Amino acid sequence: MTLVVVPVRYPLTDHSKRTLEAAIEEARERDAELTVLHVNLYQDDRRVTRTALKHAVERAFGRVDSARYVVRRSFLVEEAILDEVAAEDADVVVIGHKQMPRWRRTLRRLFGTPDIESLLRAEVDCELISVPAR
């Protein structure tokens, strides 16, 4: 089955909600499973639980069929997202447009390439969808 991964911030920002909305729609269109991912940064000392993440998403969108909620801890958000995408063999990653420059900087440091979509295709064989800010 197809898997869509969407990294979000918690508490959900307006931009995270727009990104999540696009990911939910993408999952429905593809009849795919959806992984909602939040990365707790070690240095922030805030610990979000999967239950809290699920409740926040359901308050904003209602029950989301075929959704799974994942919370990872990491020093680098982008690295944790890549790990999740690779571990779950995701087919699609949906990220907010605001996050693209940060991804480029991080991936350039890690892999020496600014082309995120090509890197994701080459390294984990998935599609990247960027949701524009409104």
Backbone as a ProteinNet text record, in pm:
[ID]
protein_1_A
[PRIMARY]
MTLVVVPVRYPLTDHSKRTLEAAIEEARERDAELTVLHVNLYQDDRRVTRTALKHAVERAFGRVDSARYVVRRSFLVEEAILDEVAAEDADVVVIGHKQMPRWRRTLRRLFGTPDIESLLRAEVDCELISVPAR
[TERTIARY]
84	0	88.8	40.3	111.6	114.7	226.2	241.2	279.8	203.6	231.3	279.9	392	445.5	435.4	385.2	376.8	435.1	548.9	603.9	528.9	496.1	423.3	483.9	455.8	494	381.1	418.4	319.3	353.5	254.1	115.6	106.4	0.4	-16.8	-25.7	61.2	55.6	-41.4	-76	-161.3	-96.2	33.8	104.8	107.5	126.2	122.5	-15.3	-119.1	-255.4	-276.9	-226.4	-239.9	-162.3	-43.6	37.3	-31.9	-84.6	-156.2	-281.3	-352.5	-472.3	-436	-327.2	-282	-241.2	-175.6	-132.3	-252.1	-351.4	-472.4	-541.4	-552.5	-614.1	-533.7	-401.5	-314	-331.2	-337.5	-356.9	-492.4	-595	-728.2	-728.6	-669.9	-666.6	-591.9	-489.2	-406.5	-450.8	-555.3	-598.2	-478.3	-408.7	-282.6	-296.7	-199.9	-186.5	-114.6	-136.8	-76.7	-1.2	122.4	199.3	216	163.9	179.3	297.9	400.6	527.3	557.9	591.9	642.9	778.8	873.2	1006.6	1026.9	1044.8	1082.1	1232	1271.7	1413.3	1470.2	1582.6	1645.3	1667.6	1709.3	1744.6	1623.5	1501.7	1382.5	1319.5	1346.6	1294.2	1140.8	1075.4	930	906.9	825.8	799.6	653.4	630	495.6	471	352.6	318.4	240.5	239.2	159.3	11.9	-34.2	-174.8	-208.4	-121.8	-145.1	-146.1	-54.7	-48.9	-176.9	-219.2	-341.6	-462.7	-475.7	-589.4	-588.4	-471.6	-462.3	-506.4	-462.7	-500.7	-650.9	-703.9	-846.6	-933.1	-884.3	-958.5	-966.4	-859.9	-854.8	-924.8	-921.5	-969.2	-1069.4	-1100.2	-1183.4	-1098.1	-1163	-1089.9	-1029.2	-903.4	-834.1	-812.8	-880	-867.6	-725.9	-685	-553.8	-438.1	-454.1	-346.6	-272.7	-145.7	-58.4	16.2	39.8	102.9	236.3	340.9	476.3	542.2	608.9	688.7	830.3	925.5	1066.9	1142.4	1254.5	1343.4	1471.1	1521.4	1641.1	1701.1	1826.1	1888.9	1854.4	1836.1	1805.5	1670.7	1579.1	1445.9	1454.8	1531.2	1538.5	1594.5	1693.7	1752	1650.8	1574.1	1470.9	1363.5	1329	1229.5	1283.4	1406.4	1467	1472.4	1507.3	1510.4	1373.3	1270.3	1133.9	1091	1120.1	1084.5	1152.3	1279.5	1353.5	1305.5	1285.9	1244.8	1107.6	1019	883.4	866.7	972.4	967.9	852.5	848.2	740.3	744.3	627.2	614.6	609	552.5	532.4	564.1	632.1	653	590.4	505.3	441.1	498.2	562.2	618.1	569.9	574	537.6	646.3	606.2	698.7	801.4	761.3	853.3	970.8	951.6	1056.1	1157.3	1127.7	1218.4	1358.1	1374.2	1510.2	1588.8	1521.5	1589.4	1632.7	1546.7	1582.2	1704.1	1704.3	1817.2	1948.3	1947.3	2069.4	2116.4	2025.5	2062.3	2111.8	2039.4	2078.4	2207.9	2230.8	2357.2	2472.1	2452	2556.3	2575	2463.7	2471.4	2515.3	2465.1	2486.5	2552.3	2573.3	2638	2551.1	2420	2330.8	2214.2	2179.1	2065.1	1933.3	1936.2	1816.5	1748.3	1656.6	1592.2	1514.5	1433.7	1350.1	1435.1	1541.4	1629.3	1696.1	1738.5	1800.2	1702.5	1580.5	1482.4	1453.3	1442.4	1418.9	1535.7	1657.7	1775.7	1797.9	1781.5	1813.5	1699.9	1577.3	1466.1	1352.8	1372.7	1277.7	1136.3	1121.2	987.9	968	843.4	804.1	794.1	828.9	819.9	716.8	620.4	519.7	537.6	553.5	569.9	439.8	387	260.7	292.7	246.8	277	206.5	270.3	208.9	97.9	-4.9	-116.1	-91.8
-117.8	0	124.6	229.3	356.2	422.8	489.1	559.6	704.9	795	937.5	977.8	1049.4	1098.3	1250.1	1304.6	1450.2	1492.2	1562.1	1615.6	1742.8	1755.1	1873.7	1922.8	2048.4	2104.6	2082.9	2082.5	2073.4	2178	2254.7	2253.8	2290.5	2244.2	2266.2	2415.3	2461.8	2600.1	2606.1	2726.6	2740.7	2675.5	2696.2	2637.6	2484.9	2432	2286.2	2231.1	2305.1	2260.6	2257.5	2357.7	2357.6	2241	2215.6	2104.5	1972.5	1959.7	1838.7	1818.3	1925.9	1918	1863.6	1913.2	1865.7	1718.6	1678.8	1539.6	1446.1	1488.5	1407.3	1387.8	1495.3	1488.1	1397.2	1411.5	1327.6	1179.9	1149.9	1011.9	957.9	1040.2	996.7	969.2	1061.2	1045	919.3	884.8	768.2	640.8	653.4	542.2	489.5	583.4	554.4	563.1	504.3	524	656.5	716.3	845.7	834.4	880.4	891.4	1038.7	1080.8	1217.5	1213.6	1288.5	1282.9	1415.7	1408.9	1525.6	1488.7	1581.9	1558.3	1645.8	1580.7	1650.6	1676	1799.3	1831.5	1809.5	1741.2	1714.5	1842.3	1947.8	2070.7	2150.2	2117.5	2193.8	2145	2022.8	1964.2	1958.7	1979.3	1959.6	1820.9	1745.4	1610.2	1597	1580.4	1562.1	1412.5	1370	1228.4	1203.2	1078.2	1041.6	1070.1	1046.4	1071	1219.2	1306	1450.2	1493.6	1440	1471.5	1425.5	1304.9	1250.8	1336.6	1372.2	1455	1591.5	1650.5	1781	1770.6	1665.6	1645.9	1620.7	1538.2	1507.3	1627.9	1714.8	1838.3	1926.8	1928.4	2013.9	1952.5	1818.7	1754.6	1641.4	1609.8	1492.3	1367.3	1253	1126.5	1111	1073.8	1054.1	904.2	850.1	706.8	670.3	552.1	496.9	587.5	658.2	746	681.4	708.9	662.7	785.2	793.1	910.8	868.7	941.9	907.2	1031.1	1012.6	1119.3	1064.3	1134.7	1096.6	1205.5	1166.9	1264.6	1271.8	1394.6	1411.9	1549.5	1564.7	1696.7	1772.2	1698.5	1759.1	1708.7	1799.1	1763.7	1690.5	1745.7	1690.2	1549.1	1524.2	1390.9	1290.6	1330.5	1242.4	1213.2	1314.3	1293.6	1195.4	1214.9	1122	980.3	966.8	834.1	768.9	845.6	792.1	753	838.8	811.7	683.7	668.4	549.2	424.6	436.8	321.2	268.4	358.7	318.5	297.6	322.8	309.6	391.7	518.2	608.1	631.8	654.3	683.3	833.4	908	1051.9	1120.7	1234.9	1320.6	1455.1	1504.5	1633.8	1728.1	1836	1934.4	2073.3	2162.4	2300.7	2372.1	2463.8	2540	2615.1	2662.9	2735.4	2647.8	2516.6	2426.6	2391.3	2421.9	2386	2444.9	2575.7	2629.4	2560.8	2529.1	2461.8	2321.8	2251.6	2119.3	2130.8	2229	2244.6	2265.1	2352.5	2378	2251.2	2182.6	2062.3	1953.3	1929.5	1823.4	1856	1983.9	2024.3	1987.3	2009.7	1973.2	1822.2	1747.6	1602.6	1532.5	1580.3	1507.1	1587.9	1718	1800.2	1834.5	1824.3	1856.7	1941.7	2046.1	2128.6	2079	1976.2	1929.2	1821.9	1865.2	1775.7	1665.1	1701.6	1599.9	1492.5	1531	1432.1	1344.2	1406.5	1329.8	1228	1272.6	1180.3	1066.9	1100.6	996.4	897.6	949.9	863.9	783.5	847.2	782.4	696.8	744.5	670.2	646.6	686.6	660.4	705.9	835.1	887	1022.3	1060.7	1188.1	1292.7	1415.4	1524.3	1625.1	1655.7	1756.5	1872.1	1991.3	2112	2190.1	2221.9	2295	2442.8	2525.6	2668.5	2736.9	2840.6	2921.8	3004.5	3034.3	3114.7	3260
0	0	0	-61	-69.3	68.4	98.4	226.2	202.1	265	262.5	401.8	409.2	536.3	536.4	647.2	660.7	795.8	794.4	918.3	957.3	1085.2	1133.6	1263.9	1293.4	1422.9	1521	1647.8	1754.6	1858.6	1904.2	1860.1	1711.9	1647.5	1504.6	1473.3	1386.8	1340.1	1222.3	1179.6	1062	940.6	927.9	814	823.2	943.7	961.9	926.7	961	928.2	777.1	705.8	559.4	498.4	550.4	501.4	530.8	650	689.5	605	578.8	494.3	355.1	298.1	167.1	173.5	280.7	295.8	311.9	388.6	406.5	271.8	195.7	63.1	-30.1	-26.3	-108.8	-72.7	56.2	100.9	54.5	63.7	17.4	-131.9	-209.5	-355.2	-397.1	-323.2	-357.4	-284.8	-202.2	-117.5	-37.8	25.1	92.8	243.7	312	455.7	477	592.9	624.7	755.9	755.8	879.2	910.7	1025.8	1074	1169.9	1136.5	1210	1276.7	1404.1	1475.1	1532.1	1523.3	1577.4	1700.2	1814.1	1937.3	1931	1943.2	1943.2	2082.6	2091.7	2220.7	2300	2231.6	2300.8	2349.4	2305.1	2345.6	2476.1	2515.2	2638.6	2643.1	2529.9	2522.9	2467.5	2534.6	2488.5	2450.3	2323.3	2271	2260.8	2299.7	2288.3	2160.1	2117.9	2000.3	2024.5	2146.3	2180.1	2166.7	2216.6	2206.3	2059.8	1980.6	1838.5	1768.7	1797.4	1737.2	1773.5	1899.4	1943	1874	1858.1	1792	1645.6	1578.4	1438.6	1427.9	1516.8	1511.8	1548.5	1635.7	1665	1540.6	1464.6	1345.7	1224	1210.6	1087.5	1108.8	1232.2	1255.9	1245.3	1254.5	1246.5	1107.4	1101.7	974.6	955.8	854.6	828.2	786.6	824.2	787.3	828.2	939.7	987.7	1103.2	1107	1214.1	1262.8	1391.4	1451.6	1511.6	1474.5	1516.3	1574.6	1687.5	1747.2	1761.7	1703.7	1713.1	1788.5	1847.2	1911	1830.4	1811.6	1730.4	1756.1	1714.5	1715.9	1588.7	1478.4	1349.2	1298.5	1277.3	1229	1095.3	1002.2	867.8	867.4	950.7	957.9	1011.8	1112.1	1166.9	1062.5	983.1	877.6	774.2	730.4	634.4	690.1	817.9	881.1	877.1	909.3	909.1	767.6	671.8	532.2	484.5	515.4	473.7	548.1	679.3	759.6	718.1	682.9	646.6	496.4	419.7	274.6	216.4	255.9	213.6	62.7	7.6	-134.8	-160.9	-64.5	-80.9	51.9	44.9	161.2	128	217	198.3	302.6	256.2	349.5	311.5	407.5	382.6	304.8	219.7	136.3	220.7	338.4	426.5	469.7	470.9	517.8	410	283.3	174.2	191.2	222.4	237.5	349.6	460.1	571	529.7	455.5	402.8	313	224.6	132.4	207.9	308	385.6	456	520.9	595.1	502.1	393.8	302	229	204.5	142.9	236	367.3	465.2	471	468.4	482.3	354.3	239.6	115.7	5	26.3	-74.2	-193.5	-179.8	-291	-244	-317.9	-278.9	-338.2	-425.6	-492.8	-408.8	-323.3	-227.3	-296.2	-393.7	-458.5	-525.2	-593.5	-655.9	-550.8	-441.1	-333.8	-276.4	-246.7	-192.2	-290	-416.7	-517.4	-521	-514.9	-523.4	-396.2	-281.3	-154.4	-100.4	-111.5	-52.9	-151.9	-277	-383.6	-349.2	-321.5	-293.8	-360.1	-368.1	-427.6	-316.9	-348.7	-252.9	-302.4	-217	-249.2	-151.9	-206.9	-125.5	-129.1	-11.3	1.1	16.3	-80.2	-72.8	44	94.5	200.1	135.7	212.7	159.9	180.6
[MASK]
++++++++++++++++++++++++++++++++++++++++++++++++++++++++++++++++++++++++++++++++++++++++++++++++++++++++++++++++++++++++++++++++++++++

